[in-house]
Amino acid sequence: MNFSYSEKTIELQQKLTAFMDEFVYPNEKIFDEQLNAQENRWAQNPPIMEELKAKAREKGLWNLFLPDSELGAGLTNIEYAPLCEIMGRSLIGPEVFNCNAPDTGNMEVLVRYGTQAQKKQWLEPLLDGEIRSCFAMTEPDVASSDATNIESSIISDGDAYIVNGRKWWTSGAGDPRCKVAIFMGKNDPNAAQYEQQSMILVPLDTPGVKIERMLSVFGYDHAPHGHAEITFDNVRVPAENMLWGEGKGFAIAQGRLGPGRIHHCMRLIGAAERALEEMCIRVQQRTAFGKSIAEQGVIREWIAESRIDIEQARLLTLKAAYMMDTVGNKEARAEIAMIKVTAPNMALRVIDRAIQAFGGAGVSGDYTLAAQWANSRTLRLADGPDEVHRNQIARLELKKYAAHGKGN
Ligand SMILES: Cc1cc2nc3c(=O)[nH]c(=O)nc-3n(C[C@H](O)[C@H](O)[C@H](O)COP(=O)(O)OP(=O)(O)OC[C@H]3O[C@@H](n4cnc5c(N)ncnc54)[C@H](O)[C@@H]3O)c2cc1C
């Protein structure tokens, strides 16, 4: 395995780091202030975001996630990993470069499975950062970590499909720029288990689509992006909105979640790296009981453990990325599952230590630590709970020794 960075990556790393320092970190507070100044936090994306996006695009720091070289930067996963890490250092970072979830996953679905007409209508404005999209899979009424449980329906009716169901945790749907959902539902409950599901594009302005409420995450509303509970009541969409074909929903979900999962992990490494950096600075600036906080043995242990944690997680991320690039997402599924468990738990440990070292300031809104902790915690659930990934890892591990089983 060769984890050395390509020339292209090194150049982009330098450009991205300079951009983050000059434009992103100094504007995090301005983003919050502009959002808070709006009477309705969901009314529009703070103008600073559009300004930053225009600057990033001008500098060629745009759509870096997309391996397709005609539409995106044409980077492999291993080339993208260190760049995505840099963006993840700020919660507003990924959108500045049009590299934020769930749009990245949705764009990849459209690139891979979309028809020319679907690409023209939805992919192009997404790649331009003009509209946003959401992914509606999870349902409040069933255990959605098992996607075969999904109960929503997509029923063929002449030249259209009729979509019904209730979804929640549909991230990004609160944004007024969010125009389309990739909706997952059953089109044939009698088909083979993994062929009952389909995915269809549902424009959010179609009659019958209703945002019931926005959910909060530990009290954060994540406006203007947010997480919605949405009802779909006899929503009629043209038949040509079907993605790939009837019964392909599960296959698309699997393809979509591979890169999406590892991107979350890369961002989490960036979040942890920034927390460690801030902790190291803070503890050298403050004195308690006659000596610098940095001189306390326990603080030094937290710093050392955090460095070890980050390095381990980064290496596993790079290994997973390397395998995705060389043997494919399917063969890399154990590594993807391993890093999806490791990265959020690692980030939580590192950020929690930084919060403690910051004292009361750590849980306040004055620093990004509290919001980054809350975000990291959601990633032990989103894109599959830890337990489901561990289960898969154990299954693959046991399979290696299946010949030794008693077969009962
Ligand atoms: C902030 C946030 C954003 C999200 N964004 C989206 C989005 O954009 N689109 C979308 O469709 N969904 C989204 N989700 C939903 C997320 O993917 C689901 O919450 C997740 O898949 C779990 O499904 P569930 O909530 O129905 O939990 P359930 O399926 O009810 O599971 C509950 C718990 O049961 C346990 N469990 C389940 N299976 C096993 C097992 N095999 N072994 C051991 N224990 C098990 C786990 O501890 C699990 O956490 C988001 C969630 C959050 C919190």
The ligand as a Tripos MOL2 file, in Angstrom:
@<TRIPOS>MOLECULE
LIG
   53    58     1     0     0
SMALL
NO_CHARGES

@<TRIPOS>ATOM
      1 C1        -28.3420   13.7720   12.0890 C.3       1 LIG1
      2 C2        -28.8780   12.6410   11.2800 C.ar      1 LIG1
      3 C3        -28.9560   12.7820    9.9070 C.ar      1 LIG1
      4 C4        -29.5270   11.7610    9.1350 C.ar      1 LIG1
      5 N1        -29.6820   11.9460    7.7770 N.ar      1 LIG1
      6 C5        -30.3990   11.0510    7.0600 C.ar      1 LIG1
      7 C6        -30.7370   11.3180    5.6990 C.ar      1 LIG1
      8 O1        -30.3610   12.3500    5.1220 O.2       1 LIG1
      9 N2        -31.5420   10.4260    5.0400 N.ar      1 LIG1
     10 C7        -31.9940    9.2940    5.6340 C.ar      1 LIG1
     11 O2        -32.7180    8.5330    4.9880 O.2       1 LIG1
     12 N3        -31.6570    9.0050    6.9280 N.ar      1 LIG1
     13 C8        -30.9030    9.8530    7.6520 C.ar      1 LIG1
     14 N4        -30.6120    9.6110    8.9720 N.ar      1 LIG1
     15 C9        -31.1710    8.4250    9.6090 C.3       1 LIG1
     16 C10       -30.1590    7.3580    9.9750 C.3       1 LIG1
     17 O3        -29.5670    6.8160    8.8370 O.3       1 LIG1
     18 C11       -30.9310    6.3300   10.8190 C.3       1 LIG1
     19 O4        -31.2510    6.9520   12.0480 O.3       1 LIG1
     20 C12       -30.1300    5.0590   11.0430 C.3       1 LIG1
     21 O5        -30.0050    4.3220    9.8490 O.3       1 LIG1
     22 C13       -30.7850    4.1590   12.0900 C.3       1 LIG1
     23 O6        -32.1040    3.8740   11.7560 O.3       1 LIG1
     24 P1        -33.2340    4.0890   12.8780 P.3       1 LIG1
     25 O7        -33.0910    5.4790   13.4100 O.co2     1 LIG1
     26 O8        -34.5410    3.7070   12.3050 O.co2     1 LIG1
     27 O9        -32.8120    3.1280   14.0550 O.3       1 LIG1
     28 P2        -33.3080    1.6240   14.2950 P.3       1 LIG1
     29 O10       -33.2320    0.8640   13.0030 O.co2     1 LIG1
     30 O11       -34.5880    1.6490   15.0110 O.co2     1 LIG1
     31 O12       -32.1580    1.0740   15.2430 O.3       1 LIG1
     32 C14       -32.0620    1.4880   16.6120 C.3       1 LIG1
     33 C15       -30.8580    0.8550   17.2370 C.3       1 LIG1
     34 O13       -30.9880   -0.5600   17.2360 O.3       1 LIG1
     35 C16       -29.7020   -1.1340   17.2790 C.3       1 LIG1
     36 N5        -29.5510   -2.1110   16.1850 N.ar      1 LIG1
     37 C17       -30.1140   -2.0960   14.9660 C.ar      1 LIG1
     38 N6        -29.6700   -3.1260   14.2320 N.ar      1 LIG1
     39 C18       -28.8150   -3.8230   15.0000 C.ar      1 LIG1
     40 C19       -28.0110   -4.9670   14.8090 C.ar      1 LIG1
     41 N7        -28.0010   -5.6310   13.6340 N.pl3     1 LIG1
     42 N8        -27.2370   -5.3880   15.8470 N.ar      1 LIG1
     43 C20       -27.2340   -4.7200   17.0300 C.ar      1 LIG1
     44 N9        -27.9660   -3.6330   17.2480 N.ar      1 LIG1
     45 C21       -28.7370   -3.1870   16.2670 C.ar      1 LIG1
     46 C22       -28.6880   -0.0060   17.0980 C.3       1 LIG1
     47 O14       -28.1580    0.3670   18.3400 O.3       1 LIG1
     48 C23       -29.5520    1.1060   16.5220 C.3       1 LIG1
     49 O15       -29.0170    2.4100   16.7870 O.3       1 LIG1
     50 C24       -29.9800   10.5750    9.7590 C.ar      1 LIG1
     51 C25       -29.8660   10.4310   11.1520 C.ar      1 LIG1
     52 C26       -29.3270   11.4370   11.9100 C.ar      1 LIG1
     53 C27       -29.2610   11.2640   13.3990 C.3       1 LIG1
@<TRIPOS>BOND
     1     1     2 1
     2     2     3 ar
     3     2    52 ar
     4     3     4 ar
     5     4     5 ar
     6     4    50 ar
     7     5     6 ar
     8     6     7 ar
     9     6    13 1
    10     7     8 2
    11     7     9 ar
    12     9    10 ar
    13    10    11 2
    14    10    12 ar
    15    12    13 ar
    16    13    14 ar
    17    14    15 1
    18    14    50 ar
    19    15    16 1
    20    16    17 1
    21    16    18 1
    22    18    19 1
    23    18    20 1
    24    20    21 1
    25    20    22 1
    26    22    23 1
    27    23    24 1
    28    24    25 2
    29    24    26 1
    30    24    27 1
    31    27    28 1
    32    28    29 2
    33    28    30 1
    34    28    31 1
    35    31    32 1
    36    32    33 1
    37    33    34 1
    38    33    48 1
    39    34    35 1
    40    35    36 1
    41    35    46 1
    42    36    37 ar
    43    36    45 ar
    44    37    38 ar
    45    38    39 ar
    46    39    40 ar
    47    39    45 ar
    48    40    41 1
    49    40    42 ar
    50    42    43 ar
    51    43    44 ar
    52    44    45 ar
    53    46    47 1
    54    46    48 1
    55    48    49 1
    56    50    51 ar
    57    51    52 ar
    58    52    53 1
@<TRIPOS>SUBSTRUCTURE
     1 LIG1         1 GROUP 0 **** ****
